[in-house]
Amino acid sequence: MNADPGIEEKRRTKRYPFTVVVTIQELSAGQKISENSSTIGCVSRNASESGICLSTAVPLPYSAVVRCDISVDLRITIPTMAQVRWVQRGHAGEYRSGLAYIL
């Protein structure tokens, strides 16, 4: 639920608190890991059936398609693809980004 009544809620599914380590890499147009793409470590803030919110130290490129490796514990990482849908600058140099799952 949105705290600001003047802003329309665009989410279709409920978000749930979900804090895990996630690593992402930007994909090329051919959906391969770009040669100049570095791995970005981040932390999730919440997730839903349709997407995930991440905190990063650098802004993610809007609309980029990325590979996400979601670490659910020390031995299991779930790979998926997602698209960056929004980016906001947060507190103390942090960036929050909303990603929509593609797979």
C-alpha distances in whole Angstrom, upper triangle without the diagonal:
4,6,9,10,12,11,10,7,10,9,11,10,8,9,11,13,16,19,22,25,25,28,27,30,30,32,35,35,36,34,36,35,37,40,38,35,34,32,29,28,24,22,19,16,13,14,13,16,16,16,16,15,18,20,23,26,27,25,25,26,24,24,26,27,27,28,26,27,25,27,26,29,32,34,31,29,28,28,26,26,23,22,21,18,18,19,18,21,20,22,25,26,23,21,18,18,16,18,18,20,24,25
4,6,7,9,7,8,6,10,10,12,13,11,11,14,15,18,20,23,26,25,28,27,30,30,32,34,34,36,34,36,35,36,39,38,34,34,32,29,28,24,22,19,16,14,15,15,18,17,17,16,15,18,19,22,25,25,23,23,25,22,23,25,26,27,28,26,28,26,28,27,31,34,35,33,31,29,30,27,26,23,22,20,17,16,17,16,18,17,20,23,24,21,19,16,17,15,18,18,21,24,26
4,6,9,8,10,10,13,14,16,16,14,14,16,16,20,21,25,27,27,30,29,32,32,34,37,37,39,37,39,38,38,41,39,36,35,34,30,29,25,23,21,17,16,18,18,21,21,20,19,17,20,20,23,25,26,24,25,27,24,26,28,29,29,31,29,30,28,30,29,32,35,37,35,33,32,32,30,29,26,25,23,20,18,19,17,18,17,19,22,23,21,20,17,18,17,21,22,25,28,30
4,5,6,8,9,13,14,17,18,17,16,19,19,22,24,27,29,29,31,30,33,32,34,37,37,39,37,39,38,39,41,40,37,36,35,31,30,27,25,23,19,19,20,20,23,22,21,21,19,21,21,24,26,27,24,25,26,24,25,28,29,30,32,30,32,30,32,32,35,38,40,37,35,34,34,32,30,27,25,23,20,18,18,16,18,17,19,23,24,22,20,18,19,18,21,22,26,28,31
4,6,7,9,13,15,17,18,17,18,20,22,25,27,30,32,32,34,33,35,34,36,38,38,41,38,41,40,41,44,42,39,39,37,34,34,30,28,26,22,21,22,22,24,23,23,23,21,24,25,28,30,30,27,28,28,26,27,30,31,32,34,32,35,33,35,34,37,40,42,40,38,36,36,33,32,29,27,25,21,20,21,19,21,21,23,27,27,25,24,21,22,20,23,24,27,30,32
4,7,9,13,15,18,20,19,20,23,24,27,28,31,33,32,34,33,35,34,35,37,37,39,37,40,39,40,43,41,38,38,37,34,34,30,29,26,24,23,23,23,25,24,23,23,22,24,25,27,29,29,26,26,27,24,25,28,30,31,34,32,35,33,36,36,39,42,43,41,38,36,36,34,32,28,26,24,20,18,20,18,20,20,23,26,26,25,23,21,21,20,23,23,27,29,32
4,6,9,12,15,17,17,17,20,21,24,26,28,30,29,30,29,31,30,32,33,33,36,34,36,36,36,39,37,34,35,33,30,30,27,26,23,21,19,20,20,22,20,20,20,18,21,22,24,26,26,23,23,23,20,21,25,26,28,30,29,31,30,32,33,36,39,40,37,35,33,33,30,28,24,22,20,17,15,16,15,18,18,21,25,24,23,20,18,18,16,19,20,23,26,28
4,6,9,12,14,15,16,19,21,23,26,28,30,28,30,29,31,29,31,32,32,34,32,35,35,35,39,37,34,35,33,31,31,27,26,23,21,19,19,18,20,18,18,19,18,21,23,25,28,27,24,23,24,20,21,24,25,27,29,28,30,29,32,32,35,38,39,36,34,32,31,28,27,23,21,19,16,15,17,17,20,20,23,27,26,24,22,19,18,16,18,18,21,23,26
4,6,8,11,11,12,15,18,20,22,25,27,25,27,26,28,27,29,31,30,33,30,33,33,34,37,36,33,33,31,28,28,25,23,20,18,16,16,14,16,14,15,16,15,19,20,23,26,26,23,22,23,19,19,22,23,24,26,25,27,26,29,28,32,35,36,33,31,28,28,25,24,20,19,18,14,14,16,16,19,20,22,26,26,23,20,17,16,14,16,15,18,21,23
4,6,9,11,12,16,18,20,22,24,26,24,26,24,26,25,26,28,27,29,27,30,30,31,34,33,30,31,29,27,27,24,23,20,18,16,15,13,14,12,12,14,14,18,20,22,25,25,22,20,20,17,17,20,20,22,24,23,25,24,27,27,31,34,35,31,29,26,26,22,21,17,16,15,11,12,15,16,19,20,23,27,26,23,20,17,15,12,13,12,15,17,20
4,6,7,9,12,15,17,19,21,23,22,24,22,25,24,25,27,27,28,26,28,28,30,33,33,29,30,28,25,25,22,20,17,16,13,11,9,11,9,9,11,12,16,19,21,25,24,22,20,21,18,17,19,19,20,22,20,23,21,24,24,27,30,31,28,26,23,23,20,19,16,15,14,12,12,15,16,20,20,23,26,26,23,20,16,14,11,12,10,13,16,18
4,7,9,13,16,18,21,23,24,23,25,24,26,25,26,28,27,29,26,29,29,31,35,34,31,31,29,27,27,24,23,19,18,14,12,9,9,8,10,13,14,18,21,24,28,27,25,23,23,20,19,21,21,22,23,21,23,22,25,24,28,31,31,28,26,23,23,20,19,16,16,16,14,15,19,20,23,24,27,30,29,26,23,19,17,13,14,11,13,15,17
4,7,10,13,15,18,20,22,21,23,23,25,25,26,28,28,29,26,29,29,31,35,34,31,31,28,26,26,23,21,17,16,12,10,6,7,7,9,11,13,17,20,23,27,27,25,23,24,21,20,22,21,21,22,20,22,19,22,21,25,28,29,25,23,21,21,18,18,16,17,17,15,16,19,20,24,23,26,29,29,25,22,19,17,13,13,11,12,15,16
4,7,10,12,16,18,21,20,23,23,26,26,28,30,31,32,29,31,31,33,36,35,32,31,29,26,25,22,19,15,14,10,8,6,8,9,10,11,12,16,19,22,26,26,25,23,25,23,22,24,23,23,23,21,22,19,21,20,23,27,28,25,23,21,22,20,20,18,19,18,17,17,19,20,23,22,24,27,27,24,22,18,17,14,14,13,14,18,18
4,7,9,12,15,17,17,20,20,24,24,26,29,29,31,27,29,28,30,33,33,29,28,26,23,22,18,16,12,10,6,5,5,8,9,9,8,9,13,15,19,22,23,22,21,23,21,21,22,21,21,21,18,19,16,18,17,21,24,25,22,21,19,20,18,19,16,17,17,15,16,17,18,20,19,21,24,24,20,18,15,14,11,12,12,14,17,18
4,6,10,13,16,16,20,21,24,25,27,30,31,32,29,30,29,31,34,33,30,29,26,23,21,18,14,11,9,5,5,6,10,11,11,9,10,13,15,19,22,24,23,22,24,23,23,24,23,22,21,18,19,15,17,15,18,21,23,20,19,18,20,19,20,18,19,19,18,18,19,19,21,19,21,24,24,20,19,16,15,13,14,15,15,19,19
4,7,10,13,15,18,20,23,25,27,30,32,33,29,30,29,31,33,32,29,27,24,21,19,15,12,9,6,4,7,9,12,14,12,10,10,11,13,17,20,22,21,21,24,23,24,24,23,22,21,18,18,15,15,14,16,19,21,19,18,18,20,19,20,19,20,19,19,18,19,18,20,18,19,21,22,18,17,14,15,14,15,16,17,21,21
4,6,10,11,15,17,20,22,24,28,30,30,27,27,26,28,31,30,26,24,21,18,16,13,9,6,6,4,6,9,12,14,11,9,9,10,12,15,19,20,20,20,23,22,23,22,21,19,19,15,14,11,11,10,13,16,18,16,15,14,16,16,18,17,19,18,19,18,18,19,20,18,19,21,21,18,17,14,14,13,14,15,15,19,19
4,7,9,13,15,19,21,24,28,30,30,27,27,25,27,29,28,24,22,19,16,13,10,6,5,5,7,9,12,15,16,14,10,10,9,10,13,16,18,19,19,22,22,23,22,22,19,18,14,14,10,10,9,11,14,16,15,14,14,16,17,18,17,19,18,19,19,18,18,19,17,18,19,19,16,15,13,14,14,15,17,17,20,20
4,6,10,13,17,19,22,26,28,28,25,24,22,25,26,26,22,20,16,14,11,9,6,5,8,9,10,14,16,17,14,11,11,10,11,13,16,18,19,18,21,22,23,21,20,17,16,12,10,7,6,7,8,11,13,12,10,11,13,15,17,16,19,18,20,20,19,20,20,19,19,20,20,16,16,14,15,15,15,17,16,19,19
4,7,10,14,17,19,23,26,26,23,22,20,22,23,22,19,16,13,11,7,6,5,6,10,12,13,16,18,18,15,12,12,9,10,11,13,16,17,16,20,21,22,20,19,15,14,10,9,6,6,8,9,10,12,11,10,11,12,14,16,16,18,17,20,20,18,19,20,18,19,19,19,15,15,14,14,15,15,17,17,19,19
4,7,10,13,16,19,22,23,19,18,16,18,20,19,16,14,10,8,6,5,6,7,10,12,12,15,16,16,13,10,10,8,10,10,13,14,15,14,17,18,18,16,15,12,10,7,6,5,6,9,11,12,13,12,9,9,10,11,12,12,14,14,17,17,16,18,19,18,20,20,18,15,14,13,12,13,12,14,14,16,16
4,7,10,13,17,20,20,17,16,13,15,16,16,12,10,6,6,5,6,8,10,14,15,15,18,19,18,15,13,13,10,11,10,12,13,14,12,15,17,17,15,13,10,8,6,5,7,8,12,13,14,15,13,10,10,10,11,11,12,14,14,17,18,17,19,19,19,21,21,19,16,15,14,13,14,13,15,14,16,16
4,7,9,13,16,17,13,13,10,12,14,13,10,8,6,5,7,8,10,11,15,16,16,18,19,17,14,12,13,10,12,10,13,12,12,10,12,14,14,11,10,6,5,5,6,9,11,15,17,17,18,16,12,12,10,10,9,9,11,11,15,16,15,17,18,19,21,21,19,16,14,14,12,13,11,13,13,14,14
4,6,10,13,14,11,10,7,8,10,10,6,6,5,6,9,11,14,15,18,19,19,21,21,19,16,15,16,13,15,13,14,13,13,10,11,14,13,10,9,5,5,7,9,12,14,18,20,20,20,18,14,14,11,11,10,10,11,12,15,17,16,19,20,21,24,23,20,18,16,16,14,15,13,15,14,14,15
4,7,10,11,9,8,6,6,10,9,6,8,8,9,12,14,16,17,20,21,20,21,22,19,17,16,16,14,16,14,15,13,12,9,9,11,10,7,6,4,6,9,12,15,18,21,23,23,23,21,18,16,13,12,10,10,10,10,14,15,15,18,19,21,24,24,21,19,16,16,14,15,12,14,14,14,15
4,7,8,5,5,4,5,9,10,8,10,11,12,15,17,19,20,23,23,21,22,22,20,18,18,19,17,19,17,19,17,16,12,11,13,11,8,6,5,7,10,13,16,19,22,25,25,24,22,18,17,13,12,9,10,10,12,15,17,18,21,23,25,28,28,25,23,20,20,17,17,14,15,14,13,14
4,5,5,5,6,5,9,10,9,12,14,16,19,20,23,23,26,26,25,26,25,22,20,21,22,21,22,20,22,19,18,14,13,14,12,9,8,9,10,14,17,20,23,26,28,29,28,26,22,20,17,15,12,13,12,14,17,19,20,23,25,27,30,30,27,25,22,22,19,19,17,17,17,15,16
4,5,7,9,9,12,13,13,16,17,19,22,23,26,25,28,28,26,26,25,22,21,22,23,23,24,23,25,22,20,16,14,14,12,10,8,11,13,16,19,22,25,28,31,31,30,28,24,22,18,16,13,13,12,14,17,19,21,24,26,29,32,33,29,27,24,24,21,20,17,17,17,14,16
4,6,9,9,12,14,14,17,18,20,23,24,27,26,29,29,27,27,25,23,22,23,25,24,26,25,27,24,23,19,17,18,15,12,10,12,13,16,19,22,25,28,30,31,29,27,23,21,17,16,13,14,14,17,19,22,24,27,29,32,35,35,32,30,27,26,23,22,19,19,17,14,15
4,7,8,12,14,12,15,15,17,20,21,23,23,26,25,23,24,22,20,19,20,21,21,23,22,24,22,20,17,15,16,14,11,8,8,9,13,15,18,21,24,26,27,26,23,20,18,14,12,9,11,12,14,17,20,21,25,27,29,32,33,29,27,24,23,20,20,16,16,14,12,12
4,6,9,11,10,13,13,16,19,20,23,23,26,27,25,25,24,22,21,21,23,22,24,22,24,21,21,17,16,18,16,12,10,9,9,13,15,18,21,24,26,26,24,22,19,17,14,13,11,13,14,16,20,22,23,26,28,30,32,33,29,27,25,24,21,21,18,18,16,14,15
4,6,9,7,9,10,13,15,18,21,21,25,25,24,25,25,23,20,20,21,20,21,19,20,18,18,15,15,17,16,12,10,8,8,11,13,17,19,22,24,24,23,21,17,17,13,13,11,13,14,16,19,21,21,24,26,27,30,30,26,24,22,22,20,20,17,18,17,16,16
4,5,5,8,10,13,16,19,22,23,26,27,26,27,27,25,23,22,23,21,22,19,20,18,17,15,14,16,15,12,11,10,11,14,16,19,22,25,27,26,26,24,21,20,17,16,14,15,15,16,20,21,21,24,25,27,30,29,26,24,22,23,20,21,19,20,19,18,19
4,6,8,11,14,17,20,24,25,28,30,29,31,30,28,26,25,25,23,24,21,21,19,19,17,16,19,19,15,15,13,14,17,18,21,23,27,28,27,27,26,22,22,19,19,17,19,19,19,23,24,24,26,27,29,31,30,27,26,24,25,23,24,22,23,23,22,22
4,6,10,12,16,19,22,24,27,29,28,30,31,28,26,24,24,22,22,19,18,16,16,15,14,17,18,14,15,13,14,17,18,22,24,27,28,28,28,26,23,23,20,20,18,19,18,18,22,23,21,24,24,26,28,27,24,23,21,23,21,23,21,23,23,22,23
4,7,9,13,15,19,20,23,25,25,27,27,25,22,21,21,18,18,15,16,13,14,12,12,15,15,12,12,10,11,13,15,18,20,24,25,24,25,23,20,20,17,17,15,15,15,15,19,20,19,21,22,24,26,25,21,20,19,20,18,19,18,20,20,19,20
4,6,10,13,16,19,22,24,24,26,27,25,22,20,20,17,16,13,13,12,13,12,13,16,17,14,14,11,11,13,14,16,18,22,23,22,22,22,18,19,16,17,16,16,17,16,20,20,19,21,21,22,24,23,19,18,17,18,17,19,18,20,20,21,21
4,6,10,13,15,19,21,21,23,24,23,20,18,17,14,14,12,12,12,13,12,14,17,17,14,13,10,10,10,10,13,14,18,19,18,19,18,15,16,14,15,14,15,16,15,19,19,18,20,20,21,22,22,19,17,16,17,16,18,16,19,18,19,20
4,6,10,12,16,18,18,21,23,21,18,15,14,11,11,8,9,8,10,9,12,15,16,13,13,10,10,10,10,12,14,17,18,18,19,18,15,16,14,15,14,14,15,14,17,17,15,17,16,17,19,18,15,13,12,13,13,15,14,17,17,19,20
4,7,10,13,16,17,20,22,21,17,14,13,10,9,7,9,10,12,11,15,17,19,16,16,13,12,10,10,10,11,14,15,15,17,16,13,15,14,15,15,15,16,15,18,18,16,17,17,17,18,17,15,12,12,13,13,15,15,18,18,20,20
4,7,10,12,14,17,19,19,15,12,10,6,6,5,8,10,11,11,14,16,18,16,16,13,13,10,10,10,11,13,15,16,18,17,14,15,14,15,15,14,15,14,16,16,14,15,14,14,15,15,13,10,10,10,10,12,13,16,16,19,20
4,7,9,11,15,18,17,14,10,9,6,5,7,10,12,13,13,17,18,19,18,18,15,15,11,11,9,10,12,13,15,17,16,14,14,15,15,16,15,16,15,17,16,14,15,15,14,15,15,14,11,11,10,11,12,13,16,16,19,20
4,6,8,11,14,14,11,7,6,4,6,9,13,14,14,14,17,17,18,18,17,15,14,11,11,9,10,11,13,16,18,16,14,13,14,14,15,13,15,14,15,14,14,14,15,14,16,17,16,12,12,9,9,10,10,13,14,17,18
4,7,11,14,14,11,8,5,6,7,11,14,16,16,15,19,18,20,20,19,18,18,14,15,12,13,13,16,18,21,19,17,17,18,17,18,16,17,15,15,14,14,14,14,13,14,16,16,12,12,9,10,10,12,14,15,19,20
4,7,11,11,9,6,5,8,10,14,17,19,18,17,20,19,19,20,19,18,18,15,15,12,14,13,16,19,21,19,17,16,17,16,17,15,16,15,15,14,15,15,17,15,17,19,19,16,14,11,11,10,11,12,13,17,18
4,7,8,6,4,6,9,12,15,19,20,19,17,20,19,18,19,18,16,16,13,14,11,13,13,16,19,20,18,16,14,15,13,14,12,14,14,14,14,16,17,19,18,20,23,22,18,16,13,12,9,9,10,10,14,15
4,5,5,6,9,12,16,19,22,23,21,20,21,20,19,20,18,17,17,15,16,13,16,15,18,22,22,19,17,15,16,14,15,13,14,15,14,15,17,19,21,21,23,26,25,22,19,16,14,11,10,9,10,13,13
4,6,8,12,15,19,21,25,25,23,21,22,21,19,20,18,17,17,15,16,14,17,16,19,23,23,19,17,14,15,13,14,12,14,16,15,17,19,21,24,24,27,29,28,25,22,18,16,13,11,9,8,11,11
4,7,11,14,17,20,23,23,21,19,19,17,16,16,15,15,15,14,16,14,18,17,21,24,24,21,18,15,15,12,12,10,11,12,12,14,17,19,22,22,26,28,27,23,20,17,14,10,9,6,6,9,10
4,7,10,14,16,20,19,18,15,16,15,14,14,13,13,13,11,13,12,15,16,19,22,23,19,17,14,13,11,10,8,9,10,10,11,14,16,19,19,22,24,23,19,17,13,10,7,5,4,5,9,10
4,6,10,13,16,17,15,14,16,15,14,14,14,12,13,10,12,10,13,14,17,20,21,18,15,13,13,11,11,9,10,10,10,11,12,14,16,16,19,21,20,16,14,10,8,6,5,7,8,11,13
4,7,10,14,14,13,12,14,14,14,15,15,13,14,12,14,12,14,15,18,21,22,20,17,16,16,14,14,11,11,10,10,9,10,11,13,12,15,17,16,13,10,7,6,5,6,9,11,14,16
4,6,10,11,11,10,13,13,15,14,14,12,13,11,12,11,13,15,17,19,21,19,16,15,15,14,14,12,12,10,11,11,9,11,12,11,14,15,14,10,8,6,5,7,8,11,13,16,17
4,7,9,9,10,14,14,16,16,17,15,16,13,14,13,15,17,19,20,22,21,18,18,18,17,17,15,15,12,14,12,10,10,10,9,10,12,10,6,6,5,7,9,11,15,16,19,21
4,5,7,8,12,14,16,15,16,14,15,13,14,14,16,18,20,20,23,21,19,19,18,18,17,15,15,12,15,13,10,10,10,10,11,11,9,6,5,6,8,11,12,16,18,20,22
4,7,9,13,15,18,17,18,16,18,16,17,17,18,21,22,23,25,24,21,22,21,21,20,19,18,15,17,15,12,12,10,10,11,9,7,5,6,9,11,14,16,20,21,23,25
4,6,9,12,15,14,16,15,16,16,18,18,20,23,24,25,27,26,22,23,21,21,19,17,16,13,15,14,10,11,9,11,12,12,8,7,6,9,10,14,15,19,20,22,24
4,6,9,12,11,14,13,16,15,18,19,21,24,26,26,28,27,23,23,21,20,18,15,14,10,12,10,7,8,8,10,13,13,10,8,6,8,8,11,13,16,18,20,23
4,6,9,8,10,10,12,13,16,17,19,22,24,25,27,25,21,20,18,17,14,12,10,7,10,9,7,10,11,13,16,16,13,11,8,9,7,10,10,13,15,17,19
4,6,6,9,10,13,14,18,19,22,25,27,28,29,27,23,22,20,18,15,12,10,7,9,9,8,11,13,16,19,19,16,15,11,12,9,11,11,14,16,16,19
4,6,9,11,14,15,19,20,23,26,29,30,31,28,25,23,20,18,15,12,8,5,6,6,7,10,13,16,19,21,17,16,12,12,9,10,10,12,14,15,18
4,7,9,13,14,18,20,23,25,28,30,30,27,24,22,19,16,12,10,6,5,6,8,10,13,16,19,23,24,21,19,15,14,11,10,9,10,12,12,16
4,6,10,12,16,18,21,24,26,28,28,25,21,19,16,14,10,8,6,5,8,10,11,15,17,20,23,24,21,19,15,15,11,11,9,11,12,12,15
4,7,10,13,15,19,21,24,26,25,23,19,17,13,11,7,6,4,7,10,12,14,17,20,22,25,26,23,21,17,16,13,12,9,9,10,9,11
4,6,10,12,16,18,21,22,22,19,15,14,10,8,6,5,6,8,11,13,14,17,19,21,24,25,22,19,16,15,12,12,9,10,10,9,11
4,7,10,13,16,18,19,18,16,12,10,7,6,5,7,9,11,14,16,17,20,22,23,26,26,23,21,18,17,14,14,11,12,10,10,10
4,6,9,12,15,16,16,13,9,8,6,5,6,7,10,11,14,16,16,19,21,21,24,24,22,19,17,15,13,13,10,11,9,11,10
4,6,9,12,12,12,10,6,5,4,7,9,10,14,15,18,19,19,22,23,23,25,25,23,20,19,17,16,15,13,14,12,13,12
4,6,9,11,11,8,5,5,6,8,11,12,15,15,18,19,19,21,22,22,24,24,23,19,18,16,15,15,13,14,12,14,13
4,5,7,8,6,4,6,9,11,14,15,18,19,21,22,22,23,24,23,25,25,24,21,20,18,18,18,16,17,16,18,16
4,7,8,6,6,7,11,13,16,17,20,21,23,24,24,25,26,25,26,27,26,22,22,20,19,19,18,18,17,19,17
4,6,5,7,10,13,16,19,20,24,24,26,27,27,28,28,27,27,28,27,24,24,22,22,22,21,22,20,23,21
4,6,8,11,14,18,21,22,25,26,28,29,28,29,29,28,29,28,28,25,25,24,24,24,23,24,23,25,23
4,7,10,13,16,20,22,25,26,29,30,30,31,32,31,31,31,31,28,27,26,26,26,24,25,22,24,21
4,7,10,13,17,19,22,24,26,27,27,29,30,29,30,31,30,26,26,24,23,23,21,21,19,20,18
4,6,10,13,15,19,20,23,24,24,26,27,27,28,29,27,24,23,21,20,20,18,18,16,17,15
4,7,10,12,16,18,20,22,23,25,27,27,28,29,28,24,23,21,19,18,15,15,12,14,11
4,7,10,14,16,19,21,22,24,26,26,28,29,27,24,22,20,18,17,14,14,11,11,9
4,7,10,13,16,18,19,22,25,25,28,29,27,23,21,19,16,15,11,11,7,8,6
4,7,10,13,16,17,21,23,24,27,28,26,22,20,18,15,13,9,9,6,5,6
4,7,9,12,14,17,20,21,24,26,23,20,17,15,11,10,6,5,4,5,7
4,6,9,11,15,18,20,23,25,22,19,16,14,10,8,5,5,7,7,10
4,6,8,11,14,16,20,21,19,16,12,11,7,6,4,7,9,10,14
4,7,11,14,16,20,22,20,17,13,11,7,6,5,7,10,12,15
4,7,10,13,16,19,16,14,10,8,6,5,7,10,13,15,18
4,7,9,13,15,13,11,7,6,4,7,9,12,15,18,21
4,6,10,12,11,9,6,5,6,9,12,15,19,21,24
4,7,9,7,6,4,6,9,12,15,18,21,24,27
4,7,6,5,5,6,10,13,16,20,22,25,28
4,6,6,8,10,13,16,19,23,26,29,31
4,6,9,12,15,19,21,25,27,30,32
4,7,10,13,17,19,23,25,28,30
4,7,10,14,16,20,22,25,27
4,7,10,13,16,19,22,24
4,7,10,13,16,19,21
4,6,10,13,15,18
4,7,10,13,15
4,6,9,12
4,6,9
4,6
4
